[in-house]
Amino acid sequence: MVHQGRDIIQGADVVELAYRPTRRDIRTGIGVRDRIRRLVVLRWALVMMFLALAVRHVVTMDAVNSASAAFSLALAVMLPVLIWSLPHLQAHHVLKLVSWQGEYRTTVTDTGIAAETEHTALVQRWSLFRGYRETRDHMVLLSRDPNILVLEVLPKRGLRSPEDAERLRALLDRHLSRV
């Protein structure tokens, strides 16, 4: 028999989700990853540096060429906006990559996670993940790689009942640590 992830959905404790990914789902996953990697601190430092540069240019504008000062000021204001919007741009890009696949049907068992759409089937063992973080509306699973390139975002709205949230939390606690 060809392995297509069927063995992962057999087991005593199974939690199923059905959902369409949204920009908010993806943005939540990226935000969790950024907080764990402390990229939010770096982002704030860069924003403050460029804003300080903008203030410096406003204060010393008389001393430099007006065209050069205007360009520098515009750049010093635009860069913080760009830096702060990167997670939103990433979420937009990822959503474009996955939204055409339609509804995701995800099954979480003691063996791992199986996600299926009309076009794909993906099986992920627990060993892929370092841990998870729960937000108000999501469970975000983070991969073991140093840059946390793989995220699995499980929106709670995809659960069939509120009791499934408790069962999902218990499954995750059994196999992963909270980070």
C-alpha positions in Angstrom: 0.0 0.0 0.0 1.3 3.4 -0.9 1.7 5.7 2.2 -0.4 8.8 1.8 -0.7 9.8 5.4 -3.6 7.4 6.1 -1.8 5.8 9.0 -1.6 9.2 10.8 -5.3 9.6 11.1 -5.8 6.3 12.9 -5.7 6.5 16.7 -7.6 6.9 19.8 -7.4 10.7 20.1 -8.2 12.6 16.9 -9.0 16.3 16.6 -10.2 17.6 13.2 -10.2 21.1 11.9 -11.7 22.5 8.7 -10.9 26.1 7.7 -9.8 28.4 4.9 -6.6 30.3 5.7 -6.9 34.0 6.2 -4.4 36.8 6.3 -5.0 37.1 10.0 -4.1 33.4 10.6 -0.9 33.8 8.7 -0.1 37.2 10.3 -0.6 35.6 13.8 1.9 32.8 12.9 4.5 35.3 11.7 4.0 37.4 14.7 4.5 34.5 17.1 7.7 33.5 15.2 9.0 37.1 15.3 8.4 37.3 19.0 10.2 34.1 19.7 13.1 35.1 17.4 13.1 38.5 19.1 12.7 40.2 15.7 10.2 42.6 17.2 13.0 44.1 19.3 15.2 44.5 16.2 12.3 46.0 14.2 11.7 48.6 16.9 15.4 49.4 17.1 15.6 50.0 13.3 12.4 52.1 13.4 13.7 54.3 16.2 17.0 54.7 14.5 15.4 55.9 11.2 13.0 58.1 13.1 15.9 59.7 15.0 17.6 60.2 11.6 14.4 62.0 10.3 14.3 64.3 13.4 18.0 65.0 12.9 17.4 66.0 9.3 14.5 68.3 10.3 16.6 70.0 12.9 19.7 70.5 10.6 17.8 71.2 7.3 19.2 74.7 6.9 22.7 73.5 6.8 22.3 71.1 3.8 21.1 71.2 0.2 17.3 71.4 0.3 16.8 68.6 -2.3 19.2 66.3 -0.6 17.6 67.0 2.8 14.1 66.4 1.4 15.2 63.0 -0.1 16.9 62.0 3.1 13.9 63.0 5.2 11.6 61.1 2.9 13.8 58.0 3.1 14.1 58.3 6.9 10.3 58.3 7.1 9.6 55.7 4.5 12.0 53.1 5.8 10.4 52.7 9.3 7.0 52.3 7.6 8.5 49.6 5.3 10.3 47.8 8.2 7.2 47.8 10.3 5.0 46.5 7.4 7.2 43.5 6.6 5.2 41.0 8.5 2.0 42.2 6.8 3.7 41.9 3.4 4.9 38.4 4.2 1.4 37.4 5.3 0.0 38.8 2.1 2.5 36.8 0.0 1.9 33.6 1.9 -1.8 34.0 1.6 -1.5 34.3 -2.2 0.5 31.0 -2.2 -2.0 29.0 -0.2 -5.4 30.6 -0.7 -6.1 29.0 -4.1 -6.0 25.6 -2.5 -9.3 26.2 -0.8 -10.4 24.6 2.4 -7.9 22.9 4.6 -9.0 19.7 6.4 -6.5 19.1 9.2 -6.3 16.1 11.4 -4.2 16.1 14.6 -3.4 12.7 16.2 -0.8 11.1 18.5 1.3 10.4 15.3 1.3 14.0 14.0 -0.6 16.4 11.8 -2.2 15.6 8.4 -3.4 18.5 6.3 -5.3 17.9 3.1 -6.8 20.2 0.5 -8.3 19.5 -2.9 -4.8 19.6 -4.4 -2.4 18.5 -1.7 -1.8 16.2 1.3 0.8 17.0 3.9 1.8 14.8 6.8 4.0 16.3 9.5 5.4 14.2 12.4 5.7 15.7 15.9 9.5 15.6 15.5 9.3 18.4 13.0 8.2 20.9 15.7 10.1 22.4 18.6 6.9 23.5 20.4 3.8 25.6 20.2 2.3 28.8 21.4 -1.4 29.4 22.0 -3.0 32.7 21.2 -6.6 33.7 21.7 -7.7 32.3 18.3 -4.9 30.1 17.2 -2.5 27.3 18.0 0.9 28.1 16.3 3.3 25.2 15.9 7.0 26.2 15.3 9.6 24.1 13.5 12.9 23.0 15.0 15.1 24.8 12.4 17.0 27.8 13.8 15.0 30.4 11.7 11.6 28.7 12.3 10.9 28.6 8.6 8.0 26.2 9.0 4.9 27.2 10.9 1.7 25.3 11.3 -1.2 27.7 12.3 -4.3 25.9 13.5 -7.2 28.4 13.8 -9.6 27.5 16.6 -12.5 28.6 14.5 -11.9 25.4 12.4 -12.7 23.2 15.4 -16.1 21.5 15.5 -16.8 22.3 19.2 -15.3 24.1 22.2 -14.5 20.7 23.7 -12.2 20.1 20.7 -10.1 23.0 21.8 -9.4 21.3 25.1 -8.6 18.0 23.3 -6.3 19.8 20.8 -4.5 21.5 23.7 -4.1 18.2 25.5 -2.7 16.5 22.3 -0.2 19.4 21.8 0.9 19.3 25.4 1.5 15.6 25.2 3.8 15.9 22.2 5.2 19.5 22.3 6.3 22.0 24.9 4.8 25.5 25.1 7.3 28.1 23.9 
